[in-house]
Structure formats: C-alpha cells, structure tokens
Amino acid sequence: MNNFNHSLTPSELRKLKSLKNPHGIQRFLDAMPYHLADTAWSPRRVLREDTSHCFEGATFAAAALRANGYPPLVLDLEAEQDTDHVIAIYRHHGHWGAVAKSNYTGCRYREPVYRSLRELALSYFDVYFNLRGERTLRTFSRPVNLARFDQLDWMTTDEHLWFVAEYLFTIRHHRLLTPVMVKKLHRLDDRSFRAGCLGRAEKHAK
C-alpha cells in the first residue's frame, strides 16, 4: 500500500477514498459519460477527463477499491461475435460482487451475493448481447491483481494501459457454455433488447 499511496497525489487519493465503498465507486462511474474512443487511460487520466469506457472504468474501479481497502482485482468476460467486457471485482463476507462501466444497462454493478466467480460471470449472461440480439458471453478469466503492474505505474501513467489489456487476452479463461448450449441459444426479444440499450452512447457520422 505504501507504493500505491506514493503514486497518487494527495488530492487524487482523497477523491478515491471519498467514494468509500463499491457502491459509491459505481455511482461515480454511472455519473460519468461513456466515451467511445479507442483508448486505455489510467485511473489518473479518467479522473482528469471525467469520462471512461468499459476497460477504463474497470481499472479506475480497481484503483478506487484499492484506496478503500480492497485488492485491485479485475476479471475479463470474453464474448463471441462481440467485444470483451472487463469488470472490477471485490469480495465481502466470502461473496463476490463487481463494479463496472458499460454502454449497456445490465452489464454494470453486482451486489456481493455470488458464491463463486463462475456465478458472478453467469449473472451477466442474459444481459450480454450484441446489436443482432445474440447472447455472446462465453468465458471468464481468472482474477488479475493489478498490483502486478505497479512498476509500470498503471494508476498514474500518461501512457495507455494496453499492457494490461494484452495480459488479459493471454491468461486462462474458463468456459461457461458447452457447444450444445451455444447451438440452442435464442436471440433477445425486442423489449429486453431495447431495455439493455437504454441510454446507449453511439458514434455519429460526420
């Protein structure tokens, strides 16, 4: 924790600590606009820009969790015919929860009620879909403690955190569905699709 404290300014540390708990961190992320740029900003840059996307929201949440006494853990949800989703995870009284930034309403916060990481990952299944309405979640990674990247100043660097994203691609992922299950999947109904896309940020043609 000493190296962690020294990597942030006193005002940055105060801001992260002021969020107090996972739900406070989620509320902060929810109030922040979602941006669609191809970036991988550090938590410091997210604070400065006051905007983030899925990956940046997860690394920011991990830093904020760390400031409030939790290990800075993230988990990668891997999809087929869709983009991956990265979430920050935490444990409370032996159960797992998550903090996340998403462009879809259902892929964000999870209360700490899940007995295993598999249960937590499966809680995203029905609300994880692409624009064709296909349910796309397939695997989840083992948890990654971002403290392993402290020497690369992942919380404060002005460089992009592609090294974190690349690491998440290389580690072992656990399958959630069998091939038979995948073949039997149905598309989302229109009402669920519209609910999941509520408030979705989109790129506008120039």
Short mmCIF file of the C-alpha atoms (twelve columns), coordinates in Angstrom:
data_MODEL
# 
_entry.id   MODEL 
# 
loop_
_atom_site.group_PDB 
_atom_site.id 
_atom_site.type_symbol 
_atom_site.label_atom_id 
_atom_site.label_alt_id 
_atom_site.label_comp_id 
_atom_site.label_asym_id 
_atom_site.label_seq_id 
_atom_site.Cartn_x 
_atom_site.Cartn_y 
_atom_site.Cartn_z 
_atom_site.pdbx_PDB_model_num 
ATOM 1   C CA . MET A 1   0.000   0.000   0.000   1 
ATOM 2   C CA . ASN A 2   2.916   2.412   0.556   1 
ATOM 3   C CA . ASN A 3   3.943   2.338   -3.106  1 
ATOM 4   C CA . PHE A 4   0.304   2.765   -4.033  1 
ATOM 5   C CA . ASN A 5   -0.080  5.848   -1.841  1 
ATOM 6   C CA . HIS A 6   3.090   7.411   -3.216  1 
ATOM 7   C CA . SER A 7   1.943   7.031   -6.832  1 
ATOM 8   C CA . LEU A 8   -1.085  9.284   -6.367  1 
ATOM 9   C CA . THR A 9   -1.294  12.932  -5.404  1 
ATOM 10  C CA . PRO A 10  -2.960  13.694  -2.048  1 
ATOM 11  C CA . SER A 11  -5.995  15.150  -3.845  1 
ATOM 12  C CA . GLU A 12  -6.335  12.083  -6.080  1 
ATOM 13  C CA . LEU A 13  -6.125  9.777   -3.092  1 
ATOM 14  C CA . ARG A 14  -8.709  11.840  -1.206  1 
ATOM 15  C CA . LYS A 15  -11.059 11.651  -4.169  1 
ATOM 16  C CA . LEU A 16  -10.780 7.880   -4.445  1 
ATOM 17  C CA . LYS A 17  -11.218 7.416   -0.692  1 
ATOM 18  C CA . SER A 18  -14.263 9.698   -0.714  1 
ATOM 19  C CA . LEU A 19  -16.095 7.106   -2.808  1 
ATOM 20  C CA . LYS A 20  -15.946 4.907   0.332   1 
ATOM 21  C CA . ASN A 21  -17.203 1.555   -0.953  1 
ATOM 22  C CA . PRO A 22  -18.011 -0.424  -4.126  1 
ATOM 23  C CA . HIS A 23  -21.468 1.090   -4.474  1 
ATOM 24  C CA . GLY A 24  -20.056 4.607   -4.142  1 
ATOM 25  C CA . ILE A 25  -17.498 3.804   -6.840  1 
ATOM 26  C CA . GLN A 26  -20.278 2.512   -9.102  1 
ATOM 27  C CA . ARG A 27  -22.321 5.664   -8.587  1 
ATOM 28  C CA . PHE A 28  -19.303 7.749   -9.574  1 
ATOM 29  C CA . LEU A 29  -18.833 5.693   -12.749 1 
ATOM 30  C CA . ASP A 30  -22.535 5.860   -13.590 1 
ATOM 31  C CA . ALA A 31  -22.487 9.669   -13.376 1 
ATOM 32  C CA . MET A 32  -19.542 9.784   -15.787 1 
ATOM 33  C CA . PRO A 33  -20.260 9.917   -19.552 1 
ATOM 34  C CA . TYR A 34  -19.370 6.844   -21.586 1 
ATOM 35  C CA . HIS A 35  -16.874 7.543   -24.345 1 
ATOM 36  C CA . LEU A 36  -16.229 5.516   -27.472 1 
ATOM 37  C CA . ALA A 37  -12.599 6.353   -28.236 1 
ATOM 38  C CA . ASP A 38  -10.001 3.628   -28.748 1 
ATOM 39  C CA . THR A 39  -8.081  4.459   -25.577 1 
ATOM 40  C CA . ALA A 40  -6.816  2.742   -22.444 1 
ATOM 41  C CA . TRP A 41  -6.439  5.581   -19.967 1 
ATOM 42  C CA . SER A 42  -5.027  5.179   -16.473 1 
ATOM 43  C CA . PRO A 43  -7.225  5.953   -13.438 1 
ATOM 44  C CA . ARG A 44  -5.476  9.337   -13.133 1 
ATOM 45  C CA . ARG A 45  -6.455  10.215  -16.711 1 
ATOM 46  C CA . VAL A 46  -10.026 9.040   -16.110 1 
ATOM 47  C CA . LEU A 47  -10.256 11.392  -13.134 1 
ATOM 48  C CA . ARG A 48  -8.898  14.236  -15.224 1 
ATOM 49  C CA . GLU A 49  -11.135 13.650  -18.252 1 
ATOM 50  C CA . ASP A 50  -14.238 12.621  -16.276 1 
ATOM 51  C CA . THR A 51  -15.201 10.023  -18.883 1 
ATOM 52  C CA . SER A 52  -14.382 6.364   -19.498 1 
ATOM 53  C CA . HIS A 53  -15.408 3.203   -21.252 1 
ATOM 54  C CA . CYS A 54  -15.583 -0.416  -20.066 1 
ATOM 55  C CA . PHE A 55  -11.866 -1.177  -19.719 1 
ATOM 56  C CA . GLU A 56  -11.004 2.225   -18.243 1 
ATOM 57  C CA . GLY A 57  -13.948 2.030   -15.850 1 
ATOM 58  C CA . ALA A 58  -12.725 -1.337  -14.592 1 
ATOM 59  C CA . THR A 59  -9.135  -0.191  -13.986 1 
ATOM 60  C CA . PHE A 60  -10.394 3.010   -12.362 1 
ATOM 61  C CA . ALA A 61  -12.721 0.992   -10.118 1 
ATOM 62  C CA . ALA A 62  -9.836  -1.324  -9.186  1 
ATOM 63  C CA . ALA A 63  -7.760  1.687   -8.108  1 
ATOM 64  C CA . ALA A 64  -10.690 3.107   -6.135  1 
ATOM 65  C CA . LEU A 65  -11.319 -0.251  -4.473  1 
ATOM 66  C CA . ARG A 66  -7.636  -0.361  -3.525  1 
ATOM 67  C CA . ALA A 67  -7.862  3.105   -1.966  1 
ATOM 68  C CA . ASN A 68  -10.718 1.799   0.183   1 
ATOM 69  C CA . GLY A 69  -9.030  -1.340  1.447   1 
ATOM 70  C CA . TYR A 70  -9.764  -3.918  -1.254  1 
ATOM 71  C CA . PRO A 71  -7.224  -5.591  -3.542  1 
ATOM 72  C CA . PRO A 72  -7.306  -4.111  -7.093  1 
ATOM 73  C CA . LEU A 73  -8.808  -7.109  -8.878  1 
ATOM 74  C CA . VAL A 74  -10.220 -7.240  -12.406 1 
ATOM 75  C CA . LEU A 75  -11.797 -10.050 -14.405 1 
ATOM 76  C CA . ASP A 76  -12.228 -10.385 -18.168 1 
ATOM 77  C CA . LEU A 77  -15.507 -11.586 -19.672 1 
ATOM 78  C CA . GLU A 78  -14.862 -12.948 -23.151 1 
ATOM 79  C CA . ALA A 79  -17.501 -12.880 -25.885 1 
ATOM 80  C CA . GLU A 80  -18.098 -14.375 -29.324 1 
ATOM 81  C CA . GLN A 81  -19.012 -12.021 -32.174 1 
ATOM 82  C CA . ASP A 82  -18.789 -9.167  -29.655 1 
ATOM 83  C CA . THR A 83  -16.302 -7.199  -27.567 1 
ATOM 84  C CA . ASP A 84  -14.920 -8.407  -24.236 1 
ATOM 85  C CA . HIS A 85  -16.068 -6.759  -21.013 1 
ATOM 86  C CA . VAL A 86  -13.719 -6.071  -18.103 1 
ATOM 87  C CA . ILE A 87  -15.085 -5.685  -14.579 1 
ATOM 88  C CA . ALA A 88  -13.523 -4.845  -11.227 1 
ATOM 89  C CA . ILE A 89  -14.380 -7.462  -8.623  1 
ATOM 90  C CA . TYR A 90  -14.454 -7.468  -4.848  1 
ATOM 91  C CA . ARG A 91  -15.277 -9.877  -2.055  1 
ATOM 92  C CA . HIS A 92  -17.401 -9.179  1.002   1 
ATOM 93  C CA . HIS A 93  -18.101 -11.796 3.671   1 
ATOM 94  C CA . GLY A 94  -16.986 -14.537 1.318   1 
ATOM 95  C CA . HIS A 95  -19.188 -13.496 -1.617  1 
ATOM 96  C CA . TRP A 96  -18.230 -11.793 -4.877  1 
ATOM 97  C CA . GLY A 97  -19.552 -8.580  -6.368  1 
ATOM 98  C CA . ALA A 98  -18.484 -6.305  -9.222  1 
ATOM 99  C CA . VAL A 99  -18.129 -2.677  -10.264 1 
ATOM 100 C CA . ALA A 100 -18.225 -1.911  -13.982 1 
ATOM 101 C CA . LYS A 101 -18.711 0.745   -16.642 1 
ATOM 102 C CA . SER A 102 -20.781 -0.341  -19.617 1 
ATOM 103 C CA . ASN A 103 -22.638 1.050   -22.597 1 
ATOM 104 C CA . TYR A 104 -25.405 -1.458  -21.790 1 
ATOM 105 C CA . THR A 105 -27.648 -1.156  -18.762 1 
ATOM 106 C CA . GLY A 106 -27.292 -4.712  -17.458 1 
ATOM 107 C CA . CYS A 107 -23.506 -5.083  -17.560 1 
ATOM 108 C CA . ARG A 108 -22.607 -2.860  -14.642 1 
ATOM 109 C CA . TYR A 109 -22.777 -3.284  -10.835 1 
ATOM 110 C CA . ARG A 110 -23.270 -6.554  -8.982  1 
ATOM 111 C CA . GLU A 111 -24.000 -6.813  -5.280  1 
ATOM 112 C CA . PRO A 112 -21.683 -9.198  -3.358  1 
ATOM 113 C CA . VAL A 113 -24.071 -12.150 -3.284  1 
ATOM 114 C CA . TYR A 114 -22.291 -14.609 -5.602  1 
ATOM 115 C CA . ARG A 115 -20.581 -17.627 -4.058  1 
ATOM 116 C CA . SER A 116 -18.098 -18.091 -6.887  1 
ATOM 117 C CA . LEU A 117 -16.611 -16.178 -9.791  1 
ATOM 118 C CA . ARG A 118 -18.468 -18.513 -12.134 1 
ATOM 119 C CA . GLU A 119 -21.780 -17.490 -10.546 1 
ATOM 120 C CA . LEU A 120 -20.766 -13.841 -10.872 1 
ATOM 121 C CA . ALA A 121 -19.804 -14.248 -14.525 1 
ATOM 122 C CA . LEU A 122 -23.056 -16.082 -15.328 1 
ATOM 123 C CA . SER A 123 -25.056 -13.212 -13.843 1 
ATOM 124 C CA . TYR A 124 -24.013 -11.217 -16.926 1 
ATOM 125 C CA . PHE A 125 -25.091 -13.853 -19.441 1 
ATOM 126 C CA . ASP A 126 -28.664 -12.799 -20.236 1 
ATOM 127 C CA . VAL A 127 -27.777 -9.099  -20.464 1 
ATOM 128 C CA . TYR A 128 -24.602 -9.559  -22.522 1 
ATOM 129 C CA . PHE A 129 -25.605 -9.298  -26.183 1 
ATOM 130 C CA . ASN A 130 -24.538 -7.758  -29.473 1 
ATOM 131 C CA . LEU A 131 -26.507 -5.482  -31.779 1 
ATOM 132 C CA . ARG A 132 -28.012 -8.511  -33.533 1 
ATOM 133 C CA . GLY A 133 -29.588 -9.505  -30.225 1 
ATOM 134 C CA . GLU A 134 -27.361 -12.558 -29.850 1 
ATOM 135 C CA . ARG A 135 -26.260 -13.605 -26.343 1 
ATOM 136 C CA . THR A 136 -22.498 -13.577 -26.733 1 
ATOM 137 C CA . LEU A 137 -20.797 -14.244 -23.366 1 
ATOM 138 C CA . ARG A 138 -18.708 -17.420 -23.493 1 
ATOM 139 C CA . THR A 139 -15.826 -17.444 -20.967 1 
ATOM 140 C CA . PHE A 140 -14.401 -15.656 -17.948 1 
ATOM 141 C CA . SER A 141 -10.805 -15.239 -16.826 1 
ATOM 142 C CA . ARG A 142 -9.185  -15.882 -13.531 1 
ATOM 143 C CA . PRO A 143 -8.979  -12.723 -11.387 1 
ATOM 144 C CA . VAL A 144 -5.984  -10.468 -12.007 1 
ATOM 145 C CA . ASN A 145 -4.493  -8.333  -9.252  1 
ATOM 146 C CA . LEU A 146 -3.371  -5.128  -10.947 1 
ATOM 147 C CA . ALA A 147 -0.714  -4.651  -8.281  1 
ATOM 148 C CA . ARG A 148 1.424   -6.830  -10.571 1 
ATOM 149 C CA . PHE A 149 1.678   -3.738  -12.823 1 
ATOM 150 C CA . ASP A 150 2.682   -1.260  -10.113 1 
ATOM 151 C CA . GLN A 151 6.184   -0.927  -11.563 1 
ATOM 152 C CA . LEU A 152 4.554   0.261   -14.788 1 
ATOM 153 C CA . ASP A 153 2.577   2.934   -12.867 1 
ATOM 154 C CA . TRP A 154 -0.766  1.656   -14.153 1 
ATOM 155 C CA . MET A 155 -2.718  4.026   -11.900 1 
ATOM 156 C CA . THR A 156 -0.966  7.240   -12.894 1 
ATOM 157 C CA . THR A 157 0.859   6.850   -16.207 1 
ATOM 158 C CA . ASP A 158 0.121   9.113   -19.167 1 
ATOM 159 C CA . GLU A 159 0.702   6.112   -21.434 1 
ATOM 160 C CA . HIS A 160 -2.167  3.860   -22.439 1 
ATOM 161 C CA . LEU A 161 -2.684  0.676   -20.419 1 
ATOM 162 C CA . TRP A 162 -2.512  -1.635  -23.429 1 
ATOM 163 C CA . PHE A 163 -0.133  -3.840  -21.453 1 
ATOM 164 C CA . VAL A 164 -2.990  -4.658  -19.060 1 
ATOM 165 C CA . ALA A 165 -5.437  -5.351  -21.879 1 
ATOM 166 C CA . GLU A 166 -2.920  -7.574  -23.670 1 
ATOM 167 C CA . TYR A 167 -2.245  -9.520  -20.484 1 
ATOM 168 C CA . LEU A 168 -5.975  -10.181 -20.029 1 
ATOM 169 C CA . PHE A 169 -6.095  -11.662 -23.526 1 
ATOM 170 C CA . THR A 170 -3.308  -14.138 -22.753 1 
ATOM 171 C CA . ILE A 171 -4.425  -15.630 -19.448 1 
ATOM 172 C CA . ARG A 172 -6.572  -18.686 -18.976 1 
ATOM 173 C CA . HIS A 173 -10.308 -18.327 -19.421 1 
ATOM 174 C CA . HIS A 174 -12.962 -20.750 -18.165 1 
ATOM 175 C CA . ARG A 175 -15.797 -21.849 -20.428 1 
ATOM 176 C CA . LEU A 176 -19.336 -21.036 -19.319 1 
ATOM 177 C CA . LEU A 177 -21.277 -22.887 -22.030 1 
ATOM 178 C CA . THR A 178 -20.934 -26.191 -23.833 1 
ATOM 179 C CA . PRO A 179 -21.079 -26.272 -27.663 1 
ATOM 180 C CA . VAL A 180 -24.539 -27.847 -27.421 1 
ATOM 181 C CA . MET A 181 -25.769 -24.974 -25.255 1 
ATOM 182 C CA . VAL A 182 -24.392 -22.431 -27.719 1 
ATOM 183 C CA . LYS A 183 -26.259 -24.036 -30.624 1 
ATOM 184 C CA . LYS A 184 -29.560 -23.822 -28.713 1 
ATOM 185 C CA . LEU A 185 -29.329 -20.135 -27.796 1 
ATOM 186 C CA . HIS A 186 -32.100 -17.756 -28.853 1 
ATOM 187 C CA . ARG A 187 -31.890 -14.073 -29.683 1 
ATOM 188 C CA . LEU A 188 -33.147 -11.481 -27.215 1 
ATOM 189 C CA . ASP A 189 -36.744 -10.376 -27.518 1 
ATOM 190 C CA . ASP A 190 -37.219 -6.797  -28.670 1 
ATOM 191 C CA . ARG A 191 -38.308 -5.428  -25.298 1 
ATOM 192 C CA . SER A 192 -35.243 -6.841  -23.494 1 
ATOM 193 C CA . PHE A 193 -33.010 -5.557  -26.270 1 
ATOM 194 C CA . ARG A 194 -34.394 -2.032  -26.009 1 
ATOM 195 C CA . ALA A 195 -34.118 -2.073  -22.206 1 
ATOM 196 C CA . GLY A 196 -30.494 -3.197  -22.390 1 
ATOM 197 C CA . CYS A 197 -29.648 -0.397  -24.834 1 
ATOM 198 C CA . LEU A 198 -31.326 2.379   -22.823 1 
ATOM 199 C CA . GLY A 199 -29.056 5.437   -22.793 1 
ATOM 200 C CA . ARG A 200 -26.501 3.771   -25.043 1 
ATOM 201 C CA . ALA A 201 -23.815 6.110   -26.424 1 
ATOM 202 C CA . GLU A 202 -23.339 5.897   -30.185 1 
ATOM 203 C CA . LYS A 203 -20.894 7.338   -32.689 1 
ATOM 204 C CA . HIS A 204 -22.441 9.889   -35.005 1 
ATOM 205 C CA . ALA A 205 -21.497 10.173  -38.650 1 
ATOM 206 C CA . LYS A 206 -19.777 13.423  -39.563 1 
# 
